[in-house]
Structure formats: structure tokens, C-alpha cells
């Protein structure tokens, strides 16, 4: 019931939510007049409605995440030993902090970098033989934003996964140190797979993952 109510509230403010997530697109343009002309379009009669509904579901899910996690904790808590309860309590807050940081880094750093790369393909009659201008479809733009945030929020939890594996004695500290070069290589490969084909966003993502990895070592 709470999830349904929050989804309805998010849908009521769907226009404000779209304006908020559209800022990374407009912030990549320095000319104020160009910013005012930037727009999101839709080419299907139901596209705008479906996109607003999809955005509302996603935002409601993120807002309900603490309640969902608490419900899961309440379900599994009776079957855990005291040391397991203590371990989960100690990792829960860092997990939530990493989750929030991943959203902030995606919105403030990674997404603007991605769109700055794509907007770089725009041309005008003064600088080229033909004018090329980005008019993003609302469904594609929102899906790209949500997909980027979702991937980053998942990747942000890998330090917690490493801690769990160490707690279960599947891996240890020496194992992590011995495979540091392999992890660094994997981070850059992963950055190339989940980011657009520009080097900067790949380096940003790989650097974030490397910092999280070093935090595990320390």
C-alpha cells in the first residue's frame, strides 16, 4: 500500500521529476539561449505517459528501499546467530551510504560527462555544411538516466560483497592484494562496457571502482 501511494505521489510530480533529471542534459550546454531551446520529444502517442509512469515506479522503488530492506531484515533476523546479526548491522549503513553516493556521483559527474560527449556531435550552419542538433526522445533519455543510475547503484555494492566473501572465508586479504592488477584491468573493461564510447566516462567509472576496492584493502 505504501509503495502504491508513493508511486501515485511521484506520478503527480512526474513533470518536476523529468525536469530534475533533464538538468544533466541542459547543464552540458554553456549558451543560455541554447538551454532554453533544449527539449525532450516523444513520437508515440502513449510514450510520454508510459515514460512518466516508469519514472514514478523507479523513484518510488528507490524511496521505498529502506522500508524494503528493513522488511527483509525482519524476516531473516530470527534465523541468524548473534555474530551474523552483528555483521549485517555493521555492513548495512556502509551499504546505504555507498548506494546514495553512487546516485549522487551518477547524477553530478557521470551522466553530465556522458551527455557532454554526445552533445559534442551537434553542429551549426556557421561551423559545418549541415546543422545537426540533438532532440532526445523522452523515453530514451529517461531510460538512459535510469539505467546508468541502476548500474552504478549495483556496482557500488561490490565492496560489501567482498566483505561478505571475506566473512565467509571464501577469499582473504592476501587474495585481494595478489589480484589487484587483475581488478584494475577488470574495472576499465567494465567501464568500457557500461559507459558510452568516450574515454573520460570510462576512466571516471574505473577510478570510482578502484577507490572502493582500495577502501576494502584498508
VENKA-V108361 format. One record per residue. N is the residue number from 1. RES is the residue in one letter. PHI is phi in whole degrees, 0 to 359 (none if undefined). PSI is psi in whole degrees, -180 to 180 (none if undefined). Layout:
{{N:RES:PHI:PSI} {N:RES:PHI:PSI}}
//
This chain:
{{1:X:none:-43} {2:X:297:-43} {3:X:299:-42} {4:X:296:-43} {5:X:295:-43} {6:X:294:-37} {7:X:298:-42} {8:X:297:-43} {9:X:297:-42} {10:X:297:-38} {11:X:292:-35} {12:X:299:-36} {13:X:257:28} {14:X:297:-37} {15:X:296:-42} {16:X:294:-36} {17:X:294:-41} {18:X:294:-40} {19:X:299:-39} {20:X:294:-46} {21:X:282:-12} {22:X:278:-11} {23:X:301:-40} {24:X:302:-31} {25:X:288:-46} {26:X:284:-27} {27:X:287:-14} {28:X:279:-6} {29:X:252:130} {30:X:273:-25} {31:X:279:123} {32:X:297:-38} {33:X:296:-36} {34:X:290:-38} {35:X:299:-41} {36:X:294:-24} {37:X:266:-8} {38:X:294:138} {39:X:209:160} {40:X:252:135} {41:X:244:163} {42:X:223:143} {43:X:245:-1} {44:X:239:142} {45:X:298:-29} {46:X:260:-1} {47:X:298:-46} {48:X:296:-44} {49:X:297:-47} {50:X:297:-39} {51:X:294:-43} {52:X:296:-39} {53:X:294:-43} {54:X:297:-44} {55:X:298:-40} {56:X:297:-42} {57:X:298:-44} {58:X:296:-48} {59:X:296:-41} {60:X:298:-38} {61:X:297:-46} {62:X:296:-40} {63:X:292:-32} {64:X:273:-4} {65:X:303:-45} {66:X:302:-41} {67:X:293:-41} {68:X:297:-46} {69:X:296:-39} {70:X:294:-38} {71:X:296:-42} {72:X:296:-42} {73:X:298:-43} {74:X:296:-30} {75:X:286:-43} {76:X:270:-17} {77:X:304:-44} {78:X:298:-23} {79:X:264:9} {80:X:255:151} {81:X:283:166} {82:X:297:-39} {83:X:291:-32} {84:X:290:-39} {85:X:298:-42} {86:X:295:-40} {87:X:296:-44} {88:X:295:-41} {89:X:297:-38} {90:X:287:-25} {91:X:262:-12} {92:X:292:-49} {93:X:296:-48} {94:X:303:-36} {95:X:297:-44} {96:X:292:-37} {97:X:296:-45} {98:X:297:-38} {99:X:297:-47} {100:X:294:-42} {101:X:298:-37} {102:X:296:-38} {103:X:293:-44} {104:X:296:-43} {105:X:294:-38} {106:X:297:-47} {107:X:287:-40} {108:X:270:-27} {109:X:239:-56} {110:X:288:-50} {111:X:296:-46} {112:X:301:-36} {113:X:295:-41} {114:X:299:-48} {115:X:286:-26} {116:X:296:-36} {117:X:295:-47} {118:X:288:-37} {119:X:292:-21} {120:X:298:-14} {121:X:274:-5} {122:X:289:142} {123:X:225:164} {124:X:234:169} {125:X:295:-27} {126:X:288:-30} {127:X:251:-8} {128:X:211:168} {129:X:286:-19} {130:X:218:145} {131:X:273:128} {132:X:238:121} {133:X:227:139} {134:X:279:123} {135:X:233:91} {136:X:288:139} {137:X:288:139} {138:X:299:-38} {139:X:292:-43} {140:X:291:-40} {141:X:295:-50} {142:X:297:-41} {143:X:297:-39} {144:X:295:-44} {145:X:298:-50} {146:X:295:-39} {147:X:294:-42} {148:X:297:-46} {149:X:295:-40} {150:X:296:-45} {151:X:297:-43} {152:X:294:-38} {153:X:293:-34} {154:X:291:-46} {155:X:295:-28} {156:X:293:-18} {157:X:269:0} {158:X:292:-29} {159:X:298:-36} {160:X:293:-39} {161:X:297:-40} {162:X:297:-41} {163:X:298:-40} {164:X:297:-44} {165:X:296:-36} {166:X:290:-37} {167:X:296:-35} {168:X:274:4} {169:X:63:26} {170:X:280:-38} {171:X:229:168} {172:X:222:-179} {173:X:298:-43} {174:X:296:-36} {175:X:298:-41} {176:X:294:-44} {177:X:295:-42} {178:X:293:-21} {179:X:246:26} {180:X:296:-43} {181:X:297:-38} {182:X:295:-39} {183:X:296:-44} {184:X:300:-46} {185:X:299:-41} {186:X:295:-37} {187:X:298:-43} {188:X:289:-36} {189:X:295:-43} {190:X:296:-41} {191:X:299:-38} {192:X:292:-30} {193:X:280:-39} {194:X:259:-5} {195:X:245:164} {196:X:297:169} {197:X:282:46} {198:X:242:143} {199:X:293:-36} {200:X:298:-49} {201:X:295:-33} {202:X:296:-44} {203:X:294:-40} {204:X:299:-48} {205:X:296:-44} {206:X:296:-37} {207:X:294:-42} {208:X:299:-45} {209:X:295:-37} {210:X:292:-40} {211:X:298:-43} {212:X:296:-38} {213:X:296:-44} {214:X:294:-31} {215:X:297:-36} {216:X:295:-37} {217:X:289:-28} {218:X:267:none}}
//
